[in-house]
Amino acid sequence: MTAPPDSADDPDFLTATSPENGSSTVHIVSIADDGVPKVERDRIVGFADNIPASVGFGASASKPGHSHQPSGTVDQFEMRSVSVKLDGQASIEHQIDIHVVDLVDLTAAAEAGFSLRDILEGLKYVMDYRIRGGKMKHLNGELMQRLMEALLQITPQEAGSLMKKRPTAEADLAFTLFGEFLEEVDEFRRAVDTKSATDLRQALNIHSRCQPHSSPEEREDAAGILNLLTTRFVQFRDWRDLVKRDEHDDADALIKEFAPRFSGNAGAVMPPVEEELFPPPALYFDKNSEKLAQMFGSNTKSGLSTDKIARLQTHYGPNTLPSPPKPSVFKMLWTQITDFMVLILLAAAIAEFAMGDPDSAAVLLVVVVLNVIIGFSQEFRANRALEALLTLSVPKATVIRDGKQQTIDSKELVPGDLVVLEEGDAVPADLRLCEVSQLDIVEAILTGESVGTEKSIRTIRKRTRKLPLSDCKGSAFMTTVVSRGRGKGIVVRTGESTEIGRISKAITSTKTEETAIQKKLHSLGKWLVILSVFLCVLVIVIGVAYHHPALDMVKVGVSLAVSVIPEGLVAVVTVTMALAVGRMAKRNAIVRKLPSVETLGSVTHICSDKTGTLTEGKMGASNLWTSDGTEFTFSHGHDGKDGQVLKSDGEACSKAVKSAPAHLVAASMVCALCSNATIEPDPERPGTYKSTGDPTEVALVVASRVAGFSKTFFEDIVSLEKVGEYAFDSDRKIMSVVYKQSDSESASGKESFAPGSAFVLVKGAPEGVVRRCKSYLPPLQSVNVFEDLSSAAGLEMTDDFAQAISDQSELMARKGLRVLALALRRVSADESLRIVQAKKAAEAEKDLSFVGLIGLIDPPKAGVKEAVAKCKRAGIKVIMITGDHVTTATAIAEQLGIVDAQNNRCMKGGELDLISEDALADMRPFPVVFARVSPDNKLKIVRALQSKQYSVAMTGDGVNDAPAIKKADVGIAMGIGGTEITKQAADIVLADDDFSTIIDAVAEGRQVFDNIKKFIVYLLSCNFAEIILFLLSAIVNIDLPFTTMQILWANIIADIPPAMSLGVEPAEKNILDRPPRIPGQGVLNFTTTAVIVFQALIQSLSTFTIYILAQHGVIPDAEALDRQQTLAFVTLTTMQLVQAFLSRSVELSVFVTGVTGNVWMIVAFGISALFMVMGVYVPGLSGWLDLVSIGYGWVAVVVAVVLQIILVEVMKIVVREVSKKEAEQFHGGERRQGSPSRGIAGTVGQYFRRA
């Protein structure tokens, strides 16, 4: 292979010849001035570890014997290479992929010796020598999407104080790379096409690169990227959408400076796009409706022209939702009837009828009917969420096309259509509203809120296009209903691209899988059938070989085969789960799907929302730091009624304005007035308060009430009146209001400002507020705070004080607080009117005086920290998933114990978008905090964990969470805040939205599995004991120890009552002090199978020994065959009844579990023992069963029971050690490899694991 074009004269290209095939392979290397290769030689590699001798640089590289050494030596060249196919596109994609992975995991890259600068320079090298100039126009689309997201994570990075922040060198390099890939690679442009103007405005940070102090390189790059975006993307044609509003002047100056680039396509060097460009489907809540209509070729008055419809329909497709599969009722019923365990029970019932036992057969048939009914109802309910989607389509839509209003089928709608909404209409597609008149829309289908949402046409400037649906006031969503008013809107998303369409597609495409217990029980049933048939044939063959009557042997063989099948298994499983459902309901966990009870008990990871589940879900003020260096702490309830503000020495601040700290009063004034939230008494719940408004503003209002200076105080007592407001947006990151002193007579008292006074009050992000501050509020000593605030001159904002603010802000943020800066500006009443009339936020938000920093927090719920500790003891990893900032989320996670020394990795949603599911699953340690995530991220987390065979529980409340909840092994919906579709998709609903309820449910799930396992171990131990006993008798050719009737009688009295009582066994004391069972491990693993065999051998060999001894006259009064058979029957039956108490735990000693903890077992033991004795001693019944008195044989029975207890206790000691080692191996393997260890059980064979 030859070097790429233009590389022959470049000394930075290394060519090597493969010794295997002689082919030439290019290896790209960059050489530093000192001769030592740069990072590219390590990152951009693709040849074998051994470098052949004929290695050189540039054009001379392939010449034998020629050597070329730049200012250093080749001996300094140390290569760590990765064997890849270095051939054109594949090699470039491999090189880029390596760098993208490093950009995501900078910690690991740093440990390997690579800085962020190194990684970006590596990408720059790939661009300069492998891509630039049209060498590679097309690359993998998914890789380009990840690369774009990775670069956009870096481009907004800044350094410096709050007042003098500048883009970092790495950010500038990422910015340059973004422009170069945008220019060169088609798939990168397609990735950028998916972004909104808001996303790019926030991420590219163009405004910071067009300042007068920006370097010429920064300004040139900014002009180049602005040109590329505005000339080649229809949705970015207006450059103002890509630059912060208050920086438009600087951007305009930049455009004039580079005017030739912006004149038509003069400066556009990007290759022309061959196909017609269409705006991508998006909400466009940040775009003016008139500009949006123009972008789609439409008009807010006349709508689309008819001649455009066909092209738009061809590109965007029909406006229809994906049709969910709808299984027929008969098919669901047939599936239940043909379930393998049901067929087993039917076969057992037929066998019972054939042997003349209709009563047992009737019981089995009842169990069959109940099982079919329960299974059918569960599947029917599981499909309700899918059926609900069928009713969501909107048949008709009213649109304006060519200026004429008309009604059309909604499936014909296309983006750009102008839709008319009237009261009672269902919204036919996702719209960006352009005209509203008292428009309220009920969005319960999406948000769960049954109250209508008031709509507006106002643009929303946020940092993300993934705005919560409830905040999208300028949008209307498909299938929601107009409850009041009317409006018009531009269609922006149709069909599967709509919000409900995406959810519908995700739900219908996620297959409903069997739970682990269902899979394992089905597998167990199959093996038991195979085993029963084999043993049946074996006994018959042995008997016939010894010339026993064939018919008698067939009856015995069939009886034994029936006894092997745990016919009560389905009933016990159903009853056990049903009882657990009742207990969980009392603990506020409502189970919708019965098998999920047990599945929850096997969970290894719980992925939980933060807000409202781990935390209170309500913001509250925690700390206030003011410009005089004072720190205050808030102690309050959420209504602020009984709270107080404490100084650093613990002293409570006065709530009287004359004696309260002046800075506290000033901060309270900003908090109370610079907010639109309200708190008022709740008429439905006397003595409580209800709040309305943004949670952050509610917290600020509460803080002012705690301090004693509420909004009512400032407006009614101080007589301040509002003049105007500049709302918060993500560009400015601040909100400001203008208040002036009222001229009324009531405002002339001591508790008021001087006449003609006015204030601009500002709150917002510290970086947004501080850079607008010219001064800060000085220490105030006067007793009259109103005079101080009216006349005190602010101290100049110095770099040192700005750095002190920055340090304090970072300190508060590390505590998990959401930090807001507070500031004010004194103006005259006339000036306040001018500021409002100017309608420019910049007029108000300048020359501010800094007041302080206030830290808000959503505190952890009571009991959650203890619940997390329980999870850790139980071997369950708790993962916090939140839309909050990573710093805040991490701090809360540390408080709750989720983050610790071993589990300390946190990850942002943007980083999650950059890596594959496999890469995420392989992360060690696996992240325990995911911040700023989207619903798609949740689904990715679930899939990544499940790919490693972990069992995952996922919580959620919004309809967007439904796909992840359905995909999880156990989906948990919030009962209070959850939407109906989310609840329908979930397995369990938390009535109290409390995380602590989950761990209680886990304990119930573990108890269910334990009881099922105990039932199976007990039943199979007893049944196999009978089989072994009969096989031994058949092999040595002696009379069989039981008659056919005795086999059935033993099966009835020793199997059913004790086994059923194990199904209601109370939870073991250590149920939450042990790790979850190994993922993938069956009901019967090697350990439990060994327990079954060992216990069966104890019972069978003891009985067989006593039977042989009786036949040889060792036991008195047992010479006759009927006495010998009765003695064998009593011995085995008694040992089986005692085994029930020994089976109360597979591992714990009977002296730990006791014998009185399960009342039902005592009753079952008494009933079974009574029937056994009656069968021996009651005339008529004993004759029917061929049983007789055994006399001294009872001594032999007691000896056998004592020996049984001793041997089982010794066995349990071994089992405890084995289980401990299995758990240690599993958790050790999890830390080392990230995949479940098979443990001791796995080394013996796959047969038992499959069972």
ABEGO torsion letter per residue (X at the ends): XBBBBGAAABAABBBBBBAAAGBBBBBBBBBBAAGBBBAAAAABBABBABBBABBBBEAAAABBGBBBBBABBAAABBBBBBBBBBBEAAAAAAAAAAAAAAAABAAAAAAAGBBAAAAAAAAAAAAAAAABGGABABBBAAAAAAAAAAAAAAAABBBEBAABBBBBAAAAAAAAAAAAAAAABAAAAAAAAABBAAAAAAAAGAAAAABAABBAAAAAAAAAAAAAAAAABAAAABAAAABBAAAAAAAAAAAAAAAAAABEAAABABBBBABBBBBBBBAGAABBAAAAAAAAGBBAAAEBBAAAAAAAAAAAEBBBBBBBBBBBAAAAAAAAAABAAAAAAAAAAAAAAAAGBAAAAAAAAAAAAAAAAAAAAAAAAAAAAAAAAAAABBABBBBBBGGBBBBBBAAABBBGBBBBBBBGBBBABBBBBABBBGBBBBAAAAAGBABBBBBBABBBBBABABBBAAABAABBBBGBBBABEBBBBBBABBEAABAAAAAAAAAAABBBBBBAAAAAAAAAAAAAAAAAAAAAAAAAAAAAAAGBBAAAAAAAAAAAAAAABBAAAAAAAAAAAAAAAAAAAAAGBBBABAAAAAAAAABABBBBBABGAABAGBBBBABBBBAAGBBBBBBBBAAGAABBBBBAAGBBBBABAAABBAAAAAAAAAAAABBABBBBBBAABBGBBBBBEBAAAAAAAAAAAAAGBBAAAAAAAAGBBBABBBBBBAAAGBBBBBBBBBABAAAABABBBBBGBBBBBBBEBAAAAAAABABBBBBBABABAAAAAAABBBBBBBAAAAAAAAAAAAAAAAAGBBBBBBBBBBBBAAAAAAAAAAGBAAAABBGBBBAEBBBBBBBBBBGAAAAAAAAAAAGBBBBBBBABBAAAAAAAAAAAGABBAABABBBBAAAAAABBAAAAAABOBBBABBBGBBAAAAAAAAAAAAAAGBBBBBBBABAAAAAAAAABABBBBBAAABBAAAAAABABBBAAGBAAAAAAAAAAAAAAAAAAAAAAAAAAAAAAAAAAAAAAAAAAGBBBABBAAAAAAAAAAAAAAAAAAAAABBBBAAAAABBBBBBGBBABBAAAAAAAAAAAAAAAAAAAAAAAAAAAGABBGAABAAAAAAAAAAAAAAAAAAAAAAAABAABBAAAAEAAABAAAAAAAAAAAAAAAAAAABBGAAAAAGBBBAEAAAAAAAAAAAAAAAAAAAAAAAAAAAAAAAAAAAAAAAAAAGBBBAEAAAAAEAAAAAX
